[in-house]
Amino acid sequence: MSRGARIGALAGLAVLAACGPSADEPREPSTIPAHFPGALTVPARNPSTARGVALGRRLFYDPIVSGDRQRSCATCHDPARAFTDGVARSTAGASGRRLPRNSPTLVNLAWGSSFFWDGGAADLESQAFGPLTHPDELGVDLVELTTRLELDPSYRSAFREAFGAERIESAFVARALAQFERSLVSASSPYDDHVTGRAALDPLPARGLGLFTAKGCVECHVPPLFTDGQFHDIGLDAGFTDEDEGIHQGRYRVTHHAADLGRFKTPTLRNVEVTGPYMHDGRFDTLEQVLAHYDHGVVASANLDPRLAGEGARGIAVHDDEARALVAFLHALTDPQVLDAPAHRPP
Amino acid sequence: MNSSTTPRSPTRARSRALARWALLLASCGGPAPAEPAEPSGTLTLHLHGRVGGEALRMDGTRYPNPGGAGSFELYDARVHLSHLVLSGPAGEVVEPDSVHLVRFSASGQPFALSLEHVPPGRYDRIAVAIGVDAVANARIDHVGDLDPNGQMAWNWKTGYKFFVLEGEVHPEEGESVPLVHHVGFSESYRPLTCAVPGGVEVPRGGGAEVDLEVDLGQALREPHLIDLVGLPSVKLDPADAALIADNYADMISVRGSAGEGGSRCTVVAATSPP
């Protein structure tokens, strides 16, 4: 937890203590794995507590958060798939229209510095309002949502206990969801056992790890989070249409800087075995197709990452046997504990 | 929305501190001490929507396209005002957590915005900002008038729309198109200062009123003349937003009282959010 967040948590605790017996102590999203960065991106205004996480978990799986009460966050974020949905672009939202982007993995978000494929959301609390209100996603009116929650005595007491709130505000809905999402920590894969010395990788994934480093994959998919949190053009397309309010233009949509046209956020590779299809628009079904893209599918564009724009041949050469080793390594990033954790499942 | 006000003077600061302690203690469930007795009044700002020289009407009334042929009509108009400060011989009164979502009504009724607990006396200046400051704009999990349920929060980028005009543009030829001007981004924040002609006296224990005119047409007129046929939508492009923000900085004026002329509010610092 950042120093500011720790101070905020302590300040919150002090106020609660002044009021006598009260809610549980602010706490970090979970025990921070020793080989993970120490600094979390937790806003001081929303320190995680057991009650906040539990409330967020309940909301995450409750169709009450959708306009027609037919879908929840978990509709597109299935815990068995590391909180993805297994389709390229979902049509499971309220309107039934196909979404323009692939549903992202929701693990290790406590270390994230921006959200959405273009980084448009500054924090998880602000991000939550996007899917809640978008007519192609959950499509709920926020006044309607808080009214529904107020009518449920168990939610009223849960919000009071989590936030000291006598009235349920949409801000508390977002904060509870953010707390639950920050609790989804994935750090128990075979790779983690390898780097912490608990168990060595098998030979094939171990070779894949070496290739992952040697070929430079590691430069954007930086361990241990396997993302740099930055935005890159990896040569998927030669141009980027401004249709649909710029949603196909990547980071440019947010910054309007020419250098950001076509740049999308680096996704984490943790649990990537179960999070396909891949890329911001889900265009590749398999990891082999992804590697084939890097080997011979990279196209030139104005902002193509220079590491992929080598002279002569663009991309990263990946021979078939190397691809097998790389895929084996990527499978070693699968974390059964995060996929099966009862605390991540519906309450 | 927080409608109480914070006076700045040693005595008033002490009262404010006591009041806050009262609030803190009350929130713990214990008996709250009596609030310090400070005779105060209420100042109500009435915001009158205008388009040019006419009262705003959202009933199908068509207004000339400022920068070209054709016309437009409005269905909805909203603006965030923040950082209200009264000043004058009576001192300076700063409204804490000052943010107001002003919604103009289709019926033409002015939007009333009340500042309570105003120390009595004479005030001759109002400071107010169009938009919310960069700190507030950096997240959207706010309560009150910044609650995203006010439909002023973006859903694609963290931040708020500061100014919304929605309606329809009717070109001279061809089909009508939606008018959607959603102006946000911290660069569009405009702090203003407004002289109150003749001043306003807030009586002890009573109320006073000031009428402000908000000329929505000015948001399309000067210094950037907007052809709505060419620019029916302003949303994501900061350059488009800057045009409207430069214009709306001049859209508010204070009506004069009897015998006094009106006074246009002026920008304090064009693009320097605090």
HADDOCK unambig.tbl for C-alpha pairs under 7 A between the chains (distance, minus, plus):
assign (segid A and resid 19 and name CA) (segid B and resid 28 and name CA) 4.99 0.50 0.50
assign (segid A and resid 120 and name CA) (segid B and resid 156 and name CA) 6.00 0.50 0.50
assign (segid A and resid 120 and name CA) (segid B and resid 157 and name CA) 4.30 0.50 0.50
assign (segid A and resid 120 and name CA) (segid B and resid 158 and name CA) 6.29 0.50 0.50
assign (segid A and resid 121 and name CA) (segid B and resid 157 and name CA) 5.36 0.50 0.50
assign (segid A and resid 121 and name CA) (segid B and resid 158 and name CA) 5.03 0.50 0.50
assign (segid A and resid 122 and name CA) (segid B and resid 139 and name CA) 6.78 0.50 0.50
assign (segid A and resid 122 and name CA) (segid B and resid 158 and name CA) 5.89 0.50 0.50
assign (segid A and resid 125 and name CA) (segid B and resid 141 and name CA) 6.13 0.50 0.50
assign (segid A and resid 126 and name CA) (segid B and resid 139 and name CA) 5.68 0.50 0.50
assign (segid A and resid 126 and name CA) (segid B and resid 140 and name CA) 5.20 0.50 0.50
assign (segid A and resid 126 and name CA) (segid B and resid 141 and name CA) 5.81 0.50 0.50
assign (segid A and resid 126 and name CA) (segid B and resid 158 and name CA) 6.27 0.50 0.50
assign (segid A and resid 129 and name CA) (segid B and resid 155 and name CA) 6.54 0.50 0.50
assign (segid A and resid 130 and name CA) (segid B and resid 155 and name CA) 4.61 0.50 0.50
assign (segid A and resid 130 and name CA) (segid B and resid 156 and name CA) 6.66 0.50 0.50
assign (segid A and resid 142 and name CA) (segid B and resid 149 and name CA) 5.19 0.50 0.50
assign (segid A and resid 143 and name CA) (segid B and resid 149 and name CA) 6.00 0.50 0.50
assign (segid A and resid 169 and name CA) (segid B and resid 143 and name CA) 6.68 0.50 0.50
assign (segid A and resid 170 and name CA) (segid B and resid 147 and name CA) 6.97 0.50 0.50
assign (segid A and resid 171 and name CA) (segid B and resid 141 and name CA) 4.39 0.50 0.50
assign (segid A and resid 171 and name CA) (segid B and resid 142 and name CA) 5.75 0.50 0.50
assign (segid A and resid 171 and name CA) (segid B and resid 143 and name CA) 6.37 0.50 0.50
assign (segid A and resid 174 and name CA) (segid B and resid 141 and name CA) 6.86 0.50 0.50
assign (segid A and resid 254 and name CA) (segid B and resid 157 and name CA) 6.73 0.50 0.50
